[in-house]
Amino acid sequence: MPVNDGNTMRGYPPGVLVIRNYRGKDWSIKTYRYVVLLVTFVAYTAYHASRKPSSIVKSVLDPDPMCEMTALYPWPVGEIFSKRGSLGEGLNVYKDKGWAPFDGKQGTSKLGEIDVAFLACYSMGMYVAGHLGDTLDLRLFLTAGMIGSGVFVGLFGMGYFWNIHVFWFFLVMQMIAGLFQATGWPSVVAVIGNWFGKTRRGLIMGVWNAHTSVGNISGSLLAAGVLEYGWGWSFIAPGVFIFVGGIIVYLFLPAYPEDVGFPFLNGSVENDIRISSDEEALIQNAATGTKEANSIPRSGSVGRSSVHLIEACAIPGVIPFALCLFFSKLVAYTFLYWLPFYLSQTAIGGEYMSVRSAGNLSTLFDVGGIVGGILAGYISDKLKARATTAATFMYAAIPAMILYRKYGNISQTINIVLMIIAGLFVNGPYALITTAVSADLGTHSSVMGNSRALATVTAIIDGTGSLGAALGPLLTGFLSTKGWNFVFGMLSLGALIAGLLLSRLVIAEYAERKNKPAVFGQHSPGGSISYLIYHILHFFCSLCLCLQALSELCVYAASCTP
């Protein structure tokens, strides 16, 4: 590996090096960015796909005798709606009476314990994984995490072929898989942060964050597609997917720009990552070993120092956003785990739908989440106000959830529209905080733009959020027995708290904006003041609206029977 100014560079990934030698020249920085986006997108799609099997096979491990599953394939392969108890066409997957130890009276609670254990290990492991990601080679670290995840997800499925009926085996497999899964998010966000500046980071990461929903849908399709051959295959197939994804990461992911010959793009000076044409030419000449190539200012990624957990927590904005994400994920993951069950228990248009159809319909919540993530990123880029955007979305989620609860049962069309709207506002700030905000804070000026804080900051924020993701479904299991109005009351309260936790940062963004000339109508003090007044009014109107909606929900919950 080349050595430059005492800083060691790790060098090219093997697959990229082969392509470079074959072409006789290096890629441009634009091409490298496309490769980074594609490889990390595939990587985290595989992460999320490997988390879906447990939700797909629950009805096989612990079948409900009152519910008859009549078709195997989820939307968009199968039909969206089918009435409960209808035979229709398709494959009847009721071939056995479940799988011990999940088929007894405590089967549902045991499946819940496995989910909680996975999320707990995932959130705890996130704090350690973040620091390791900033210390070790991100490409190798991510590769190890993906291969490890694939192995233990597959081992869970092997319990079917080995005829294992011991609860602790499945529990341990999920716990270890949760630890390996914790390596994913800090690593991919850090890689993206290494390659992209702040100027369009919100929009780029908003589009890129669609991998979450793509992974959920593809994981459902993959697990359901092989379920007829035995539930073990529903784990092995996604396990193979993420294992192969790890190999792709090892071969083709350039985690650091400087390791493939580019300058340190996230230095102490604010970078829009503008590489001049002359510098591009010099970089291209590096492949041929010309003397001019030596004038490129390079430094190695190995020489970068990481930050400690306490230092990362001290970065302004990390703690408020982490706490905000706690409540944001509480809301989002409650929908993720409980929305199919809620739909199957609620009459829509006077008819109850089957469990399969409820699962199919719930995927449309993710469709709204994709739109919300892109929209939140675009708005935050334009306004240069991440906290204001996230808080406004959280406040808007409150009336959206109330409307969905109150009017979603009128018809299937209204249910779909309101569900997509709710998904937009619930997942929008969740996507923004876990991507662009984490990348911004990871390269904050307080750490002199040191991008080796990226994974640690991302881990702190998303790890704290994952604790909320574990708490929300647990509370829902208790509150749902008292009535769904209480569940939606909890979700509305969580969204309100999430927005209020960002109040200080919102005020700081307004104050910063006030001291700058207006973006539209340059150097117009009146324009800047108008902008400030408009957004202050918008903020307080949103706050009043959510308070009014919360009070309405409380009255509604008190007046309605469960």
N, C-alpha and C positions, 0 to 999 in steps of 0.2 A: 504494500500500500504506500502511496506517496506520503511524504512527510513535508510539512510546510510550516515554518515559523514555530516549530515545536508542537504543533497540534496535529495529531494523527487523524487521517481520514479513513473511514471504514471501507471505502471503495464501492464499486458498482455492485448491485445485486446480480447474481449469476446469469439469470435470464436476460437482463438488460445488457450485460456485458457481451453475451453471445450475439445479440442483435446488433450491438454497436460494432463489434468486430466484423460481422457479416456485411453491414452497410458501409463500413469504412469511415463513418463519421458519427458524431453524437447527435442526439435529439435536441431540439430547441427547448427553451424553458416552457413554452406553451404546451408542447407535446408531453413533457414530463408532468405538467399539472393535470392534463387529461388522464394520463396513466395513473397518477396518484388518486384522482377522484374515482376512477373506474375500479381500481383494485380495492380501495378502502370501502367503496360501496358494496362490492361483492362480499368482502370480508364481514361487514356487519350485517348484511342480509343473511349470511350463513349463521352468524351468532343468533339472530332472532328466530330463524327457521328452526334451529336446534332446541329452542325453548318451547315450541308449540306442541310436541308430541304428547306431553302429559295432559294437556287439555283435550286433545283428540281422543285419547284412549281411556279417559276416566269412565265413560259410560260403558266401556267393555270390562274394565277392571272391577267396577262396582255398578252393575246394571240396575236400573230402576225398573222393577217389574210392572209399574203402571205406565211405562212409556215404551213405545215400540219404535225402534229406529228402522226406517224403511229404505233408506238410501245411503250409499257410502260416500258419494262425492260432494264436497261443499261447493258453494258458489265461488267462482263463476261457472263451474262445470255443470253442477246440478241446478235444479229450480231453487228460486229464492224462498218461496212460500209453499208449504203444504200443511194441511190441517192436521191437528193432533189426532193420532189414531188411524189416519187414512193409510190404506195399504199402498196405493199407487203402484209405480213401477220402480224397480231397482233391486238392490241386493239386500236381503235381510241378514243383518250381521249378528243376530241373536243366535249364536251357535252353542253357547255355553252359559253357565250361570255365574260368570265372573272369575276372578283370580284371587285366591287367598294370598295375603291376608287382608285384601281390600273388599271382599265380598260379604263380610259379616255386618252386624249392626253398627260397628265402629268404622266401617270402611270409608265413609265420607270424611270422618274426622282424621283418619290416617292419611288420606290423600291430601287433606288440608295441611296436616303437619309437614308433609313432604314439600308442599309449595312454600310454606313459611320458612322451613329449614333452608331451602334453596335461596330464597330472597335474603334471608339473614346472612348466610355465608357470602352471597354476592355483594351485599352492601358493606359488610365488614372487610371482605377481601379487597374492595375498591380502594380503601385508604392505603393499604400496603402496595397494591398494584400500581397506584399512581406514582408513588415515590420510586418504585423499581423501574417504571417506565421512563422516568426522567434520568435515571442512573444508568440503565442498560441500553443496549442497542434496540430501538423500538421495533425494527423489522424482525429481529430474532425473538424478542419478547412476545410480540403479537403472534408469530408463528408457533411458538411453544404453547401459548394460551389456546389457540385454535385447535392444534393437534390434541392437546390434553382434553379439551372440551369434547372433541369428537370421540376420543377413546372412552370417556366415562359416560357420555350419553349412549354410546353403543353398548357398554357393559350393562347399563340399566335394561336395555332391550334383550341382552343375552340371558337375563333372568327367565325369559319365556322359554328359550331353547334348553337352558340348563334345569328347567322345572324348579326354580327357586321360589319358596313361599315364606321366606323369613323377612320380616319387616325391616330389620336393621340393614340388610343388604341394599334394599332400594333407597333407604334413607341416606346411607353413607355415599352411595353413588351420586345422588342428587346434590349432596353437600359439597363433595369434591368438584362436581361439575360446576356448581355455583362459584367456587373459588377460581376455577379456570376461566369462567365466563367474565369474571371481574377484570380480566386483563384487556378486554376488548375495547370498551368505550374510551377510557383514558388514552389508549394508544392511538386509535384512529383519529380522535379529535386533535391530539398532539401533532400527528403527521400532517393533517390538513392545516393546522395553525402554522406549521413550519413553512408551508408552501404558499399560503395566501395571506395578504395583508388585510387591514381592517376596512378598506374602502368599500368593497362589495362582498365582504365576508358573510353578512347576514343573508343576502339573497342566495349566494352560492351554497352556504351550509343549509339553508332552508330547503333548497331543491335536493341537495345531497342527503338530507335527513329522511327523505322518502324511503330509504333502505329499511327503516323500522317497520313501516306498513307493508312494504314489499316482502320483507322477511316473514312477517306474520302470515300473510296470505299464502306465500309459496310454501312455508312450513306446514300450513294446514293442508294444502293440496298434496304435498309430498307424503305426509304422514297418513292421510286418508287414502291415498292412492294405493298404498301397500298394506292397508289394514286387513284386507280380506285374506291375506296370506298368514296372518298371525300378528298380534299387537307388538311383538318384539321387533318386527320389521319397521314399524312406525318410529322407532327410536334409532335403529341402525341406519336407515336411509338418510335422515338428517345428520346423523353422526358422520357418515361418509362424506356428505356435502361439506361440512365445516372442516373435516380433515383435509380434503382436497383443496379447499379454500386456503388453508394454512400453507400448503405447498406453493400455491400461486403467490401468496404474500412473500414467501421466502425467495422466490425466483424473480419477482418483478416489482417489488415495492421499494422505491428509493425514499427512505424515511427522512433524510436530511438533504437539502439542496447542496450544501457544501461538499457532501460526499460524492456527488456526481459532477463536480467542477463548477458550481455556481457560488456566488458570494453568499454570505450569511444574510438571508433575506429578512430576518426578524431582529435586526440590531437595535441599538439604543435609540437611533433616529427613526422617526415615524416613516415607514416604508409603504408605498403603494405598489411595491414590487415592480418598479419600472426599470427594465434593463434596456440600456441604449443599444442601438443597432451596431455600434462599433464593438461594444462589449460582447454582444451576441456573436459577432464575427470572430472575436478572439476565442470565445468558448468553442466555437465550431472548429477553429484551428487546433484546439487542444488534441483532437483525435489524430492529427498528423504530426504532433510534436513540434510545431514551429516555435521560434524564439518568442514571438509576440504573445503566445499563450501564457508565458510565464509572468506577464504583467497583470494578469487577472488577480484581484485581491481575494484570496481564498483563506479559509481557516477550517480546521477539522472539527467534526462534530464530537470527537472523543474528548477534546479539550474543554468543552462546555461544562460548567459546574451546575449541579442541581440545587434545588432549595429544599429546606427541611419543611416538615408539616406545619410547624408553628409559624415559620416565615410565610408560608403560603396562606395561612389563615389570616395573617396580618395585612394582606393585600386589600386595599379598600374595595368593598363591594362583594368580596367572597362570602362572608358570613350571611349578609342579607339575602343574596341570591340562593345560597345553599338552603336557608330556612324557607325561602319562598318555594323552592323546588320540592321541599319536604311535603308541603301542602298541595302543590300542583300535581305531584306524582301520586299523592294520596287519592286525589280526584280521578286522575287518568287511569290508574291501575284498578280502581274500583270498577270503572266501566269495563276495563279489559277482562277482569275475572268474573264479573257478575252480570254484565249486560245480557249475555245469552240466557242466563237463568231468569232474569227479570222479564225478558221478552216471552219466554215460554210460560210464565206465570201471569201474564197480562193479556186480557182480551183486546185484540186490535180489530176494529171494525166489527165487533161482536163475535169474533171467532178466536180461539186459541190455536197457536201454531205448534208444530212439532219441535222437539229439541234440535233436530238437524236444521230446520228452517230458521230457528232462533240463532243458531251459530252462524248460518249463512248471512242473515240480515245484519248481525252485529259487525261484520267486516266493513260495512259502509261507514261505521264510526271512524275507521282508519282512513277511509277515503277523505272524509272531512278533515282528518288530522294532517294529511299530506298537503291539502290546500292551505290549512291554517299555518303550518310550518313555513311554507313558501311566502305567504302573505305577511306573516310577522317578521320574517327576515327582510323582506323588501321594504316594509314600512320603517323598520328600525334603521335600515341603511339610509333611507331618504331623510328621516328626521334626526339621525345620529343620536337616537335616544332609546337605548335598549330597555332601560327600566320602565320608562313611560309606556312603551309598547307592550311589554309583558304585563304590567299592572292593568292597563286598559283591557287587554284580552281577558284577564282573570275576572275583572268586574263584569264584562259582557257575558262571561260564561254563566253567571248566576241566573239572569233572566232566561238564558237559552236552556238551561237545565230545568227551570221551573216550567217553562212552556212545553218542554218535551214531556215532563211528568203529567202535566194537566191536560194537554191536547193530543199527545202522541197516540192515544188509544182510539181516536176518532176513525181513522182509516189507515191503510197501509201506506198510501202516498204521503200523507201528513207525517206519519211516523218516520219515514225515510228522510224527508226534507228536514224535519226538526232534529233528527239524529245526526245528520251531516253537519248542520249548523252547530250543534253542541260539540261535536268532534272538532270542528274548526277552532272554536274558542278555547276548548279544554286543552287540546294538544298543541295549539299555536305557541303559547308561552313555554310549555314544557320543551318543545323542540328548540326554541330560541335560546333558552337558558343553557341547555345541555350542549349546544353547539357554539354559536357565535359568541355568546356571553362568556362561556368558559375559555374560548380561545382568546378573546380580548383580555380577560383578567390574567390569563397565563402569560401574556406578553406585556403586562402592565409596566408603566414607567418606574414604579417603585422597585422592580427587579431589573431595571435597566434593559427592558425588552428581552430578557433572557428567556428564550423559548423552552429551556429545560425545566421551566416551572409549569409548562402546559399540562402534562399528564397529572401532576400532583394537584393542581387547581381543579382540573376536570374531575378527578377522583373525589376530592372533598365535596364538591357541589353535587355530583351524581350519587355519591355514596350516601350523603345525607338524604337526598331525595329518595333513594331506594329504601331507606327506613320507613318513610311515609308510604311507599308502595307496598310494604309488608303490613303496615298498620291499617290502611284503608280497607282492604278485603276482610281483615279480621273483625273490624268494627261493623262492617256491613253484615257479616254472618250473624252477629248479635241483634243489630237493629232491624234487620229484615223480618225477624220473627214478630216484631211489634208493628210492622207496617212500612211500606215503601216510602211513605211521606217522611218518615223519620230519617231514612237513608238519604233522600234528596235534601233534607234539611242539613244533615251532616256535610254533604258535598258542597252545598251553598256556603256554609260557614267556613269550610276549608278554603274555598276560592276567595272569599272575602279576606280571610287572614293572609293568604298568599299575596293579594294585592296590597294590603296595608303594610306588610313587611318591607315593601319597596318604596314606601312613602318618602323616606329621607333621600333616597337616590333619585326619585322623581323630582323632588324639590331642587336637588343639586343640579340636575340636568336643566331645569328651567332657569336657574341662576346662571349657569354657564352659557345658556343660549342668550340670556338677556345681555350679557357682556360682549356678545359677538354681533357683527353686522348681519342683517337679514340675508337669507339665501336668495330669496326672490326680491328683486328691487334692491340691488346692492347698495350698501352704505345708507340705508334708509332707517333712521332711528324709529320712526313711526311704524315701519313694517315689523321691526323686531319687537316693539311693544305690543303690537296687535297680535303677533304670533304668540307671545307670552300670555296675554290675556285670554286668547282663544283656548289655549291648552289648559290653563288653570280652570277656566269655566268647564271645559270638557272633562277634566279630572273630577271636579266636584259634582258635576251632573251625573257622571258614572257612579260615583260613590253614593249619592242620594238614591239613584235608581236601584243599586244593589241592596241598599238598606230597606227600601220600600218593598223590593221583591222578597227579601228575607222575612220581613214581617208578614207579608201576604202568605208566604209558605207556612209560617208558624200558625197563622189563623186557619189556613186550609188543613194543616195536619191535625189541629185540635178539633175541627168540625167534622172531619171525615173518619169513618171507621176504617181499620186496616183492611 
